[in-house]
Amino acid sequence: MDKFSEGVIWYVVFLFSTVCHEAAHAWVALQMGDPTAYEGGQVSLNPVPHMKREPFGTIFVPIFTFFSAGWMMGWASTPYNFRWALAYPRRSALMSLAGPAANLTLTLVAGLLIRAGMAAGIFRIPDFIGFTSVTEAVQPGLSSEAAVFLSVLFFLNLLLFTFNLLPFPPLDGSGVVMLFIGESAAQRYLAFIHRTGL
């Protein structure tokens, strides 16, 4: 597969995975009483509102990192009401958890599709496992592109899931921490993060 085609697959997977992550944050926030992201258009799988909010992280950085490192990284963000989060820290924690949960779901879906393809004799275990080769096609053609797509979908979402659960601001794991501490401690923790700009 040529570099351009691989880059297109990477970008489609990156953008889809990132949008699912942010839309999950926004949807859970809306269900929990904060319409901020909904009003900004983030409760959507349409990538445009997310790209408009973070063009550098969703367009320039992914393309640059692909051509410089061979894989993509980037970011997007979901707005929320700090006063709502302070009043309902556990709801805020569930909002934080929603993004990584979306990535875990995509990882599992990709894994199941890879297993189904192997059972059907379309895919096989490759000699080398990497970002684009969790599986490989038995025959060349469209199944080769599908194997690369599912490999990137699996690996990238597994990375996004684990990385975002690290308990350091501004990663989602720093918000998930509030599920494991008392409400008053969670409120002080949120206020500290907000005050220090972490």
N, CA and C atoms as an extended XYZ file, in Angstrom:
594
Properties=species:S:1:pos:R:3:atomname:S:1:resname:S:1:resid:I:1 pbc="F F F"
N         0.840       -1.189        0.000 N   MET     1
C         0.000        0.000        0.000 CA  MET     1
C         0.883        1.249        0.000 C   MET     1
N         0.537        2.230       -0.852 N   ASP     2
C         1.359        3.433       -0.907 CA  ASP     2
C         1.082        4.338        0.290 C   ASP     2
N         2.004        5.264        0.519 N   LYS     3
C         1.960        6.139        1.697 CA  LYS     3
C         0.688        6.984        1.733 C   LYS     3
N         0.263        7.487        0.588 N   PHE     4
C        -0.931        8.333        0.551 CA  PHE     4
C        -2.170        7.559        0.980 C   PHE     4
N        -2.353        6.349        0.435 N   SER     5
C        -3.518        5.526        0.779 CA  SER     5
C        -3.511        5.166        2.255 C   SER     5
N        -2.332        4.836        2.768 N   GLU     6
C        -2.219        4.524        4.188 CA  GLU     6
C        -2.554        5.743        5.036 C   GLU     6
N        -2.102        6.913        4.587 N   GLY     7
C        -2.395        8.151        5.306 CA  GLY     7
C        -3.881        8.455        5.339 C   GLY     7
N        -4.574        8.197        4.231 N   VAL     8
C        -6.020        8.413        4.184 CA  VAL     8
C        -6.715        7.506        5.192 C   VAL     8
N        -6.322        6.233        5.231 N   ILE     9
C        -6.920        5.295        6.189 CA  ILE     9
C        -6.658        5.770        7.614 C   ILE     9
N        -5.416        6.152        7.894 N   TRP    10
C        -5.066        6.649        9.223 CA  TRP    10
C        -5.941        7.833        9.610 C   TRP    10
N        -6.085        8.778        8.685 N   TYR    11
C        -6.814        9.999        9.037 CA  TYR    11
C        -8.298        9.719        9.247 C   TYR    11
N        -8.879        8.866        8.416 N   VAL    12
C       -10.294        8.499        8.590 CA  VAL    12
C       -10.497        7.848        9.957 C   VAL    12
N        -9.613        6.921       10.307 N   VAL    13
C        -9.730        6.241       11.603 CA  VAL    13
C        -9.485        7.214       12.749 C   VAL    13
N        -8.451        8.041       12.631 N   PHE    14
C        -8.155        9.019       13.680 CA  PHE    14
C        -9.336        9.950       13.912 C   PHE    14
N        -9.868       10.494       12.828 N   LEU    15
C       -10.956       11.469       12.959 CA  LEU    15
C       -12.207       10.801       13.521 C   LEU    15
N       -12.547        9.627       13.015 N   PHE    16
C       -13.720        8.905       13.510 CA  PHE    16
C       -13.575        8.574       14.996 C   PHE    16
N       -12.416        8.090       15.391 N   SER    17
C       -12.183        7.703       16.784 CA  SER    17
C       -12.222        8.909       17.712 C   SER    17
N       -11.627       10.003       17.270 N   THR    18
C       -11.605       11.225       18.068 CA  THR    18
C       -12.997       11.821       18.206 C   THR    18
N       -13.748       11.830       17.116 N   VAL    19
C       -15.112       12.366       17.142 CA  VAL    19
C       -16.000       11.512       18.039 C   VAL    19
N       -15.886       10.188       17.959 N   CYS    20
C       -16.655        9.307       18.842 CA  CYS    20
C       -16.328        9.589       20.306 C   CYS    20
N       -15.051        9.776       20.597 N   HIS    21
C       -14.588       10.074       21.956 CA  HIS    21
C       -15.236       11.362       22.469 C   HIS    21
N       -15.141       12.430       21.689 N   GLU    22
C       -15.667       13.724       22.130 CA  GLU    22
C       -17.191       13.748       22.146 C   GLU    22
N       -17.824       13.106       21.163 N   ALA    23
C       -19.287       13.044       21.147 CA  ALA    23
C       -19.813       12.278       22.357 C   ALA    23
N       -19.085       11.267       22.791 N   ALA    24
C       -19.486       10.515       23.988 CA  ALA    24
C       -19.428       11.411       25.224 C   ALA    24
N       -18.345       12.181       25.367 N   HIS    25
C       -18.283       13.160       26.464 CA  HIS    25
C       -19.501       14.076       26.430 C   HIS    25
N       -19.765       14.635       25.244 N   ALA    26
C       -20.819       15.632       25.096 CA  ALA    26
C       -22.199       15.034       25.369 C   ALA    26
N       -22.430       13.816       24.872 N   TRP    27
C       -23.736       13.176       25.058 CA  TRP    27
C       -23.992       12.864       26.523 C   TRP    27
N       -22.983       12.319       27.217 N   VAL    28
C       -23.158       11.997       28.636 CA  VAL    28
C       -23.353       13.270       29.449 C   VAL    28
N       -22.615       14.323       29.141 N   ALA    29
C       -22.803       15.595       29.835 CA  ALA    29
C       -24.242       16.088       29.662 C   ALA    29
N       -24.773       15.985       28.439 N   LEU    30
C       -26.151       16.409       28.182 CA  LEU    30
C       -27.131       15.581       29.012 C   LEU    30
N       -26.927       14.265       29.054 N   GLN    31
C       -27.816       13.395       29.836 CA  GLN    31
C       -27.732       13.701       31.319 C   GLN    31
N       -26.578       14.190       31.753 N   MET    32
C       -26.355       14.468       33.175 CA  MET    32
C       -26.692       15.911       33.561 C   MET    32
N       -27.160       16.701       32.583 N   GLY    33
C       -27.631       18.032       32.934 CA  GLY    33
C       -26.813       19.208       32.449 C   GLY    33
N       -25.744       18.966       31.673 N   ASP    34
C       -24.942       20.077       31.153 CA  ASP    34
C       -25.072       20.133       29.631 C   ASP    34
N       -25.814       21.115       29.099 N   PRO    35
C       -26.018       21.201       27.653 CA  PRO    35
C       -24.934       21.992       26.908 C   PRO    35
N       -23.846       22.359       27.582 N   THR    36
C       -22.832       23.226       26.973 CA  THR    36
C       -22.307       22.665       25.656 C   THR    36
N       -21.872       21.416       25.668 N   ALA    37
C       -21.314       20.811       24.454 CA  ALA    37
C       -22.388       20.592       23.404 C   ALA    37
N       -23.589       20.253       23.839 N   TYR    38
C       -24.704       20.084       22.902 CA  TYR    38
C       -24.958       21.387       22.148 C   TYR    38
N       -24.946       22.492       22.870 N   GLU    39
C       -25.183       23.793       22.250 CA  GLU    39
C       -24.046       24.179       21.298 C   GLU    39
N       -22.864       23.603       21.521 N   GLY    40
C       -21.731       23.849       20.634 CA  GLY    40
C       -21.666       22.888       19.463 C   GLY    40
N       -22.644       21.967       19.371 N   GLY    41
C       -22.705       21.029       18.252 CA  GLY    41
C       -21.875       19.783       18.430 C   GLY    41
N       -21.359       19.537       19.654 N   GLN    42
C       -20.474       18.390       19.854 CA  GLN    42
C       -21.190       17.057       20.072 C   GLN    42
N       -22.502       17.080       20.330 N   VAL    43
C       -23.225       15.807       20.438 CA  VAL    43
C       -23.553       15.346       19.023 C   VAL    43
N       -22.519       14.965       18.307 N   SER    44
C       -22.666       14.630       16.889 CA  SER    44
C       -21.457       13.854       16.406 C   SER    44
N       -21.708       12.934       15.471 N   LEU    45
C       -20.602       12.238       14.814 CA  LEU    45
C       -20.143       12.986       13.570 C   LEU    45
N       -20.763       14.128       13.300 N   ASN    46
C       -20.290       15.009       12.238 CA  ASN    46
C       -18.957       15.612       12.698 C   ASN    46
N       -17.875       15.397       11.964 N   PRO    47
C       -16.571       15.876       12.447 CA  PRO    47
C       -16.403       17.395       12.396 C   PRO    47
N       -17.230       18.088       11.622 N   VAL    48
C       -17.018       19.527       11.396 CA  VAL    48
C       -17.023       20.346       12.681 C   VAL    48
N       -18.021       20.202       13.586 N   PRO    49
C       -17.982       21.006       14.815 CA  PRO    49
C       -16.738       20.737       15.664 C   PRO    49
N       -16.297       19.486       15.676 N   HIS    50
C       -15.114       19.124       16.453 CA  HIS    50
C       -13.849       19.708       15.812 C   HIS    50
N       -13.802       19.689       14.493 N   MET    51
C       -12.642       20.236       13.774 CA  MET    51
C       -12.596       21.762       13.892 C   MET    51
N       -13.758       22.399       13.865 N   LYS    52
C       -13.800       23.849       14.026 CA  LYS    52
C       -13.318       24.260       15.409 C   LYS    52
N       -13.643       23.450       16.414 N   ARG    53
C       -13.232       23.771       17.784 CA  ARG    53
C       -11.731       23.585       17.985 C   ARG    53
N       -11.155       22.552       17.357 N   GLU    54
C        -9.729       22.251       17.529 CA  GLU    54
C        -9.073       21.946       16.177 C   GLU    54
N        -8.971       22.922       15.289 N   PRO    55
C        -8.387       22.632       13.962 CA  PRO    55
C        -6.926       22.192       14.036 C   PRO    55
N        -6.177       22.741       14.962 N   PHE    56
C        -4.761       22.373       15.065 CA  PHE    56
C        -4.614       20.908       15.463 C   PHE    56
N        -5.395       20.490       16.452 N   GLY    57
C        -5.292       19.116       16.954 CA  GLY    57
C        -5.951       18.073       16.088 C   GLY    57
N        -6.906       18.495       15.241 N   THR    58
C        -7.617       17.519       14.415 CA  THR    58
C        -7.172       17.504       12.953 C   THR    58
N        -6.430       18.509       12.547 N   ILE    59
C        -5.997       18.567       11.141 CA  ILE    59
C        -4.476       18.608       11.019 C   ILE    59
N        -3.866       19.640       11.550 N   PHE    60
C        -2.441       19.879       11.307 CA  PHE    60
C        -1.530       18.877       12.023 C   PHE    60
N        -1.755       18.661       13.303 N   VAL    61
C        -0.884       17.747       14.062 CA  VAL    61
C        -0.993       16.312       13.555 C   VAL    61
N        -2.194       15.767       13.325 N   PRO    62
C        -2.265       14.394       12.801 CA  PRO    62
C        -1.531       14.207       11.476 C   PRO    62
N        -1.710       15.146       10.563 N   ILE    63
C        -1.044       15.027        9.258 CA  ILE    63
C         0.468       15.138        9.417 C   ILE    63
N         0.910       16.082       10.240 N   PHE    64
C         2.349       16.256       10.469 CA  PHE    64
C         2.966       15.016       11.101 C   PHE    64
N         2.305       14.475       12.138 N   THR    65
C         2.884       13.311       12.828 CA  THR    65
C         2.889       12.070       11.941 C   THR    65
N         1.908       11.958       11.032 N   PHE    66
C         1.917       10.804       10.148 CA  PHE    66
C         3.126       10.838        9.227 C   PHE    66
N         3.378       11.995        8.620 N   PHE    67
C         4.486       12.083        7.675 CA  PHE    67
C         5.847       12.167        8.357 C   PHE    67
N         5.869       12.540        9.636 N   SER    68
C         7.151       12.609       10.338 CA  SER    68
C         7.442       11.350       11.156 C   SER    68
N         6.384       10.685       11.652 N   ALA    69
C         6.598        9.529       12.525 CA  ALA    69
C         5.973        8.239       12.006 C   ALA    69
N         5.096        8.336       10.990 N   GLY    70
C         4.488        7.128       10.443 CA  GLY    70
C         3.199        6.717       11.120 C   GLY    70
N         2.758        7.487       12.110 N   TRP    71
C         1.474        7.237       12.767 CA  TRP    71
C         0.903        8.582       13.202 C   TRP    71
N        -0.357        8.601       13.608 N   MET    72
C        -1.014        9.880       13.891 CA  MET    72
C        -1.289       10.078       15.364 C   MET    72
N        -1.090       11.314       15.784 N   MET    73
C        -1.563       11.735       17.093 CA  MET    73
C        -2.201       13.105       16.925 C   MET    73
N        -3.039       13.480       17.858 N   GLY    74
C        -3.721       14.758       17.815 CA  GLY    74
C        -4.686       14.836       18.974 C   GLY    74
N        -5.606       15.776       18.918 N   TRP    75
C        -6.553       15.929       20.015 CA  TRP    75
C        -7.758       16.730       19.560 C   TRP    75
N        -8.788       16.664       20.394 N   ALA    76
C        -9.963       17.519       20.266 CA  ALA    76
C       -10.405       17.796       21.704 C   ALA    76
N       -11.466       18.537       21.874 N   SER    77
C       -11.918       18.845       23.236 CA  SER    77
C       -13.417       19.075       23.245 C   SER    77
N       -13.994       18.911       24.422 N   THR    78
C       -15.428       19.110       24.612 CA  THR    78
C       -15.640       20.161       25.690 C   THR    78
N       -16.383       21.216       25.401 N   PRO    79
C       -16.625       22.231       26.430 CA  PRO    79
C       -17.607       21.720       27.482 C   PRO    79
N       -17.481       22.203       28.687 N   TYR    80
C       -18.443       21.868       29.742 CA  TYR    80
C       -18.545       23.050       30.701 C   TYR    80
N       -19.599       23.031       31.474 N   ASN    81
C       -19.860       24.094       32.441 CA  ASN    81
C       -19.172       23.749       33.750 C   ASN    81
N       -18.180       24.541       34.148 N   PHE    82
C       -17.436       24.247       35.373 CA  PHE    82
C       -18.339       24.276       36.608 C   PHE    82
N       -19.297       25.198       36.632 N   ARG    83
C       -20.207       25.284       37.786 CA  ARG    83
C       -21.025       24.006       37.920 C   ARG    83
N       -21.448       23.456       36.772 N   TRP    84
C       -22.161       22.166       36.792 CA  TRP    84
C       -21.251       21.063       37.331 C   TRP    84
N       -20.019       21.003       36.845 N   ALA    85
C       -19.084       19.972       37.296 CA  ALA    85
C       -18.817       20.088       38.787 C   ALA    85
N       -18.696       21.317       39.275 N   LEU    86
C       -18.438       21.539       40.696 CA  LEU    86
C       -19.637       21.118       41.545 C   LEU    86
N       -20.829       21.368       41.026 N   ALA    87
C       -22.043       20.987       41.761 CA  ALA    87
C       -22.285       19.477       41.731 C   ALA    87
N       -21.859       18.834       40.645 N   TYR    88
C       -22.109       17.397       40.466 CA  TYR    88
C       -20.811       16.691       40.052 C   TYR    88
N       -19.864       16.541       40.970 N   PRO    89
C       -18.566       15.969       40.581 CA  PRO    89
C       -18.643       14.536       40.071 C   PRO    89
N       -19.579       13.746       40.571 N   ARG    90
C       -19.677       12.367       40.091 CA  ARG    90
C       -20.232       12.328       38.665 C   ARG    90
N       -21.162       13.211       38.370 N   ARG    91
C       -21.660       13.306       36.998 CA  ARG    91
C       -20.532       13.755       36.064 C   ARG    91
N       -19.739       14.678       36.536 N   SER    92
C       -18.582       15.140       35.761 CA  SER    92
C       -17.601       14.001       35.523 C   SER    92
N       -17.422       13.147       36.539 N   ALA    93
C       -16.517       12.000       36.404 CA  ALA    93
C       -17.029       11.018       35.351 C   ALA    93
N       -18.349       10.806       35.325 N   LEU    94
C       -18.926        9.917       34.315 CA  LEU    94
C       -18.765       10.505       32.920 C   LEU    94
N       -18.884       11.835       32.821 N   MET    95
C       -18.620       12.495       31.540 CA  MET    95
C       -17.175       12.233       31.106 C   MET    95
N       -16.240       12.332       32.040 N   SER    96
C       -14.828       12.086       31.720 CA  SER    96
C       -14.605       10.647       31.267 C   SER    96
N       -15.304        9.716       31.900 N   LEU    97
C       -15.142        8.297       31.581 CA  LEU    97
C       -15.720        7.936       30.220 C   LEU    97
N       -16.699        8.714       29.755 N   ALA    98
C       -17.414        8.374       28.518 CA  ALA    98
C       -16.507        8.328       27.296 C   ALA    98
N       -15.540        9.237       27.202 N   GLY    99
C       -14.641        9.258       26.053 CA  GLY    99
C       -13.811        7.991       25.935 C   GLY    99
N       -13.056        7.622       26.997 N   PRO   100
C       -12.314        6.360       26.936 CA  PRO   100
C       -13.213        5.145       26.728 C   PRO   100
N       -14.431        5.186       27.287 N   ALA   101
C       -15.360        4.061       27.091 CA  ALA   101
C       -15.720        3.914       25.620 C   ALA   101
N       -15.865        5.037       24.912 N   ALA   102
C       -16.141        4.984       23.471 CA  ALA   102
C       -14.967        4.351       22.727 C   ALA   102
N       -13.741        4.704       23.132 N   ASN   103
C       -12.562        4.113       22.488 CA  ASN   103
C       -12.442        2.626       22.778 C   ASN   103
N       -12.778        2.222       24.008 N   LEU   104
C       -12.750        0.798       24.338 CA  LEU   104
C       -13.773        0.048       23.488 C   LEU   104
N       -14.947        0.630       23.302 N   THR   105
C       -15.985        0.009       22.468 CA  THR   105
C       -15.492       -0.184       21.036 C   THR   105
N       -14.840        0.838       20.486 N   LEU   106
C       -14.314        0.731       19.126 CA  LEU   106
C       -13.206       -0.320       19.042 C   LEU   106
N       -12.386       -0.425       20.079 N   THR   107
C       -11.346       -1.457       20.119 CA  THR   107
C       -11.965       -2.850       20.069 C   THR   107
N       -13.013       -3.052       20.871 N   LEU   108
C       -13.675       -4.356       20.922 CA  LEU   108
C       -14.363       -4.681       19.592 C   LEU   108
N       -15.006       -3.677       18.983 N   VAL   109
C       -15.656       -3.890       17.681 CA  VAL   109
C       -14.620       -4.286       16.629 C   VAL   109
N       -13.489       -3.552       16.605 N   ALA   110
C       -12.428       -3.880       15.644 CA  ALA   110
C       -11.893       -5.287       15.889 C   ALA   110
N       -11.695       -5.641       17.159 N   GLY   111
C       -11.204       -6.976       17.496 CA  GLY   111
C       -12.158       -8.067       17.055 C   GLY   111
N       -13.453       -7.850       17.254 N   LEU   112
C       -14.454       -8.837       16.846 CA  LEU   112
C       -14.502       -8.989       15.323 C   LEU   112
N       -14.387       -7.872       14.611 N   LEU   113
C       -14.384       -7.937       13.146 CA  LEU   113
C       -13.135       -8.638       12.616 C   LEU   113
N       -12.011       -8.406       13.280 N   ILE   114
C       -10.781       -9.106       12.891 CA  ILE   114
C       -10.937      -10.614       13.112 C   ILE   114
N       -11.497      -10.977       14.278 N   ARG   115
C       -11.709      -12.398       14.568 CA  ARG   115
C       -12.676      -13.028       13.561 C   ARG   115
N       -13.734      -12.292       13.222 N   ALA   116
C       -14.705      -12.803       12.248 CA  ALA   116
C       -14.043      -12.992       10.888 C   ALA   116
N       -13.197      -12.033       10.497 N   GLY   117
C       -12.485      -12.147        9.227 CA  GLY   117
C       -11.528      -13.318        9.204 C   GLY   117
N       -10.897      -13.597       10.328 N   MET   118
C        -9.991      -14.745       10.410 CA  MET   118
C       -10.780      -16.060       10.342 C   MET   118
N       -11.921      -16.080       11.032 N   ALA   119
C       -12.755      -17.288       10.999 CA  ALA   119
C       -13.288      -17.556        9.589 C   ALA   119
N       -13.519      -16.492        8.826 N   ALA   120
C       -14.031      -16.636        7.456 CA  ALA   120
C       -12.923      -16.886        6.443 C   ALA   120
N       -11.680      -16.878        6.891 N   GLY   121
C       -10.562      -17.122        5.990 CA  GLY   121
C       -10.151      -15.913        5.173 C   GLY   121
N       -10.619      -14.721        5.564 N   ILE   122
C       -10.265      -13.485        4.853 CA  ILE   122
C        -8.966      -12.903        5.406 C   ILE   122
N        -8.807      -12.975        6.731 N   PHE   123
C        -7.616      -12.451        7.403 CA  PHE   123
C        -6.817      -13.589        8.017 C   PHE   123
N        -5.551      -13.271        8.337 N   ARG   124
C        -4.699      -14.229        9.033 CA  ARG   124
C        -3.787      -13.461        9.986 C   ARG   124
N        -3.101      -14.201       10.851 N   ILE   125
C        -2.149      -13.579       11.775 CA  ILE   125
C        -0.904      -13.191       10.990 C   ILE   125
N        -0.465      -11.934       11.097 N   PRO   126
C         0.724      -11.507       10.335 CA  PRO   126
C         2.015      -11.968       11.005 C   PRO   126
N         3.103      -11.915       10.277 N   ASP   127
C         4.410      -12.252       10.849 CA  ASP   127
C         4.854      -11.187       11.853 C   ASP   127
N         4.454       -9.958       11.596 N   PHE   128
C         4.824       -8.839       12.472 CA  PHE   128
C         3.563       -8.067       12.838 C   PHE   128
N         3.358       -7.823       14.126 N   ILE   129
C         2.192       -7.083       14.587 CA  ILE   129
C         2.593       -5.641       14.865 C   ILE   129
N         1.885       -4.723       14.248 N   GLY   130
C         2.140       -3.300       14.439 CA  GLY   130
C         0.869       -2.511       14.260 C   GLY   130
N         0.994       -1.191       14.221 N   PHE   131
C        -0.172       -0.324       14.084 CA  PHE   131
C        -1.047       -0.692       12.891 C   PHE   131
N        -0.430       -1.002       11.763 N   THR   132
C        -1.193       -1.297       10.552 CA  THR   132
C        -1.275       -2.786       10.250 C   THR   132
N        -0.792       -3.605       11.173 N   SER   133
C        -0.764       -5.047       10.879 CA  SER   133
C        -1.105       -5.889       12.103 C   SER   133
N        -2.242       -5.600       12.726 N   VAL   134
C        -2.764       -6.496       13.761 CA  VAL   134
C        -3.223       -7.781       13.093 C   VAL   134
N        -3.709       -7.625       11.865 N   THR   135
C        -4.065       -8.756       11.011 CA  THR   135
C        -3.656       -8.404        9.593 C   THR   135
N        -3.695       -9.382        8.699 N   GLU   136
C        -3.409       -9.106        7.295 CA  GLU   136
C        -4.324       -9.953        6.430 C   GLU   136
N        -4.517       -9.488        5.202 N   ALA   137
C        -5.402      -10.187        4.271 CA  ALA   137
C        -4.725      -11.426        3.706 C   ALA   137
N        -5.515      -12.449        3.501 N   VAL   138
C        -5.013      -13.674        2.868 CA  VAL   138
C        -4.742      -13.418        1.391 C   VAL   138
N        -5.632      -12.648        0.763 N   GLN   139
C        -5.502      -12.326       -0.655 CA  GLN   139
C        -5.390      -10.812       -0.835 C   GLN   139
N        -4.652      -10.347       -1.845 N   PRO   140
C        -4.580       -8.903       -2.094 CA  PRO   140
C        -5.928       -8.368       -2.579 C   PRO   140
N        -6.062       -7.051       -2.528 N   GLY   141
C        -7.305       -6.425       -2.979 CA  GLY   141
C        -7.956       -5.637       -1.864 C   GLY   141
N        -9.268       -5.523       -1.933 N   LEU   142
C       -10.017       -4.727       -0.963 CA  LEU   142
C        -9.833       -5.236        0.455 C   LEU   142
N        -9.655       -6.535        0.612 N   SER   143
C        -9.470       -7.097        1.950 CA  SER   143
C        -8.172       -6.612        2.593 C   SER   143
N        -7.186       -6.242        1.780 N   SER   144
C        -5.934       -5.695        2.319 CA  SER   144
C        -6.173       -4.338        2.972 C   SER   144
N        -6.969       -3.474        2.285 N   GLU   145
C        -7.317       -2.180        2.852 CA  GLU   145
C        -8.149       -2.352        4.122 C   GLU   145
N        -9.063       -3.333        4.103 N   ALA   146
C        -9.898       -3.598        5.271 CA  ALA   146
C        -9.046       -4.049        6.452 C   ALA   146
N        -8.022       -4.870        6.179 N   ALA   147
C        -7.130       -5.337        7.247 CA  ALA   147
C        -6.362       -4.183        7.870 C   ALA   147
N        -5.871       -3.266        7.035 N   VAL   148
C        -5.150       -2.098        7.554 CA  VAL   148
C        -6.095       -1.211        8.348 C   VAL   148
N        -7.296       -0.980        7.815 N   PHE   149
C        -8.287       -0.150        8.504 CA  PHE   149
C        -8.602       -0.710        9.886 C   PHE   149
N        -8.905       -2.006        9.964 N   LEU   150
C        -9.258       -2.614       11.249 CA  LEU   150
C        -8.065       -2.665       12.191 C   LEU   150
N        -6.862       -2.849       11.650 N   SER   151
C        -5.657       -2.859       12.482 CA  SER   151
C        -5.443       -1.498       13.139 C   SER   151
N        -5.553       -0.433       12.340 N   VAL   152
C        -5.380        0.917       12.868 CA  VAL   152
C        -6.498        1.244       13.853 C   VAL   152
N        -7.733        0.849       13.513 N   LEU   153
C        -8.867        1.094       14.412 CA  LEU   153
C        -8.644        0.421       15.761 C   LEU   153
N        -8.150       -0.808       15.737 N   PHE   154
C        -7.896       -1.543       16.982 CA  PHE   154
C        -6.784       -0.884       17.794 C   PHE   154
N        -5.644       -0.683       17.173 N   PHE   155
C        -4.473       -0.200       17.896 CA  PHE   155
C        -4.653        1.241       18.374 C   PHE   155
N        -5.164        2.107       17.517 N   LEU   156
C        -5.305        3.516       17.881 CA  LEU   156
C        -6.293        3.690       19.025 C   LEU   156
N        -7.403        2.982       18.973 N   ASN   157
C        -8.390        3.115       20.045 CA  ASN   157
C        -7.932        2.474       21.341 C   ASN   157
N        -7.153        1.404       21.244 N   LEU   158
C        -6.564        0.835       22.452 CA  LEU   158
C        -5.613        1.839       23.098 C   LEU   158
N        -4.834        2.520       22.268 N   LEU   159
C        -3.910        3.547       22.762 CA  LEU   159
C        -4.674        4.723       23.370 C   LEU   159
N        -5.717        5.198       22.676 N   LEU   160
C        -6.506        6.313       23.183 CA  LEU   160
C        -7.185        5.953       24.502 C   LEU   160
N        -7.684        4.737       24.598 N   PHE   161
C        -8.339        4.276       25.829 CA  PHE   161
C        -7.373        4.291       27.005 C   PHE   161
N        -6.217        3.663       26.843 N   THR   162
C        -5.276        3.549       27.956 CA  THR   162
C        -4.619        4.897       28.287 C   THR   162
N        -4.226        5.644       27.265 N   PHE   163
C        -3.551        6.926       27.489 CA  PHE   163
C        -4.469        7.922       28.192 C   PHE   163
N        -5.722        7.993       27.747 N   ASN   164
C        -6.638        8.969       28.334 CA  ASN   164
C        -7.056        8.642       29.754 C   ASN   164
N        -6.838        7.409       30.195 N   LEU   165
C        -7.175        7.058       31.579 CA  LEU   165
C        -6.051        7.368       32.564 C   LEU   165
N        -4.910        7.852       32.070 N   LEU   166
C        -3.860        8.275       32.997 CA  LEU   166
C        -4.397        9.422       33.849 C   LEU   166
N        -4.170        9.388       35.167 N   PRO   167
C        -4.815       10.362       36.064 CA  PRO   167
C        -4.097       11.706       36.156 C   PRO   167
N        -3.770       12.280       35.012 N   PHE   168
C        -3.068       13.559       34.992 CA  PHE   168
C        -3.834       14.555       34.121 C   PHE   168
N        -4.109       15.753       34.644 N   PRO   169
C        -4.778       16.776       33.817 CA  PRO   169
C        -3.919       17.118       32.604 C   PRO   169
N        -4.514       17.383       31.454 N   PRO   170
C        -5.958       17.453       31.187 CA  PRO   170
C        -6.562       16.143       30.694 C   PRO   170
N        -5.901       15.015       30.924 N   LEU   171
C        -6.408       13.727       30.445 CA  LEU   171
C        -7.667       13.334       31.219 C   LEU   171
N        -8.495       12.501       30.594 N   ASP   172
C        -9.775       12.125       31.190 CA  ASP   172
C        -9.628       11.403       32.521 C   ASP   172
N        -8.529       10.683       32.677 N   GLY   173
C        -8.313        9.968       33.924 CA  GLY   173
C        -8.293       10.877       35.138 C   GLY   173
N        -7.904       12.133       34.946 N   SER   174
C        -7.896       13.073       36.073 CA  SER   174
C        -9.310       13.376       36.541 C   SER   174
N       -10.302       13.266       35.641 N   GLY   175
C       -11.691       13.448       36.032 CA  GLY   175
C       -12.301       12.173       36.590 C   GLY   175
N       -11.883       11.029       36.061 N   VAL   176
C       -12.407        9.743       36.523 CA  VAL   176
C       -12.052        9.502       37.988 C   VAL   176
N       -10.939       10.086       38.436 N   VAL   177
C       -10.498        9.961       39.831 CA  VAL   177
C       -11.632       10.304       40.793 C   VAL   177
N       -12.503       11.234       40.403 N   MET   178
C       -13.567       11.696       41.308 CA  MET   178
C       -14.599       10.627       41.625 C   MET   178
N       -14.619        9.548       40.860 N   LEU   179
C       -15.518        8.436       41.186 CA  LEU   179
C       -15.066        7.687       42.430 C   LEU   179
N       -13.808        7.887       42.817 N   PHE   180
C       -13.225        7.097       43.898 CA  PHE   180
C       -12.946        7.904       45.161 C   PHE   180
N       -13.395        9.158       45.192 N   ILE   181
C       -13.218        9.979       46.391 CA  ILE   181
C       -14.562       10.587       46.770 C   ILE   181
N       -14.673       11.069       47.978 N   GLY   182
C       -15.917       11.657       48.460 CA  GLY   182
C       -16.278       12.923       47.696 C   GLY   182
N       -17.552       13.332       47.798 N   GLU   183
C       -18.033       14.466       47.021 CA  GLU   183
C       -17.341       15.769       47.406 C   GLU   183
N       -17.170       16.012       48.693 N   SER   184
C       -16.523       17.260       49.108 CA  SER   184
C       -15.060       17.281       48.673 C   SER   184
N       -14.386       16.138       48.765 N   ALA   185
C       -12.995       16.053       48.314 CA  ALA   185
C       -12.924       16.255       46.802 C   ALA   185
N       -13.902       15.705       46.087 N   ALA   186
C       -13.947       15.862       44.627 CA  ALA   186
C       -14.153       17.326       44.241 C   ALA   186
N       -14.978       18.030       45.000 N   GLN   187
C       -15.213       19.447       44.719 CA  GLN   187
C       -13.951       20.270       44.954 C   GLN   187
N       -13.238       19.955       46.041 N   ARG   188
C       -11.974       20.668       46.314 CA  ARG   188
C       -10.947       20.350       45.232 C   ARG   188
N       -10.914       19.106       44.813 N   TYR   189
C        -9.994       18.671       43.756 CA  TYR   189
C       -10.286       19.414       42.449 C   TYR   189
N       -11.570       19.490       42.064 N   LEU   190
C       -11.961       20.198       40.853 CA  LEU   190
C       -11.598       21.679       40.941 C   LEU   190
N       -11.877       22.272       42.095 N   ALA   191
C       -11.573       23.694       42.271 CA  ALA   191
C       -10.071       23.949       42.153 C   ALA   191
N        -9.267       23.037       42.691 N   PHE   192
C        -7.817       23.167       42.622 CA  PHE   192
C        -7.335       23.092       41.181 C   PHE   192
N        -7.838       22.117       40.440 N   ILE   193
C        -7.455       21.970       39.031 CA  ILE   193
C        -7.844       23.209       38.229 C   ILE   193
N        -9.060       23.688       38.466 N   HIS   194
C        -9.556       24.858       37.746 CA  HIS   194
C        -8.734       26.115       38.093 C   HIS   194
N        -8.417       26.259       39.362 N   ARG   195
C        -7.678       27.440       39.813 CA  ARG   195
C        -6.251       27.461       39.286 C   ARG   195
N        -5.627       26.296       39.237 N   THR   196
C        -4.231       26.217       38.807 CA  THR   196
C        -4.103       26.114       37.286 C   THR   196
N        -5.226       25.866       36.596 N   GLY   197
C        -5.210       25.757       35.142 CA  GLY   197
C        -4.593       24.486       34.626 C   GLY   197
N        -4.589       23.427       35.451 N   LEU   198
C        -4.025       22.134       35.027 CA  LEU   198
C        -4.925       21.469       33.999 C   LEU   198
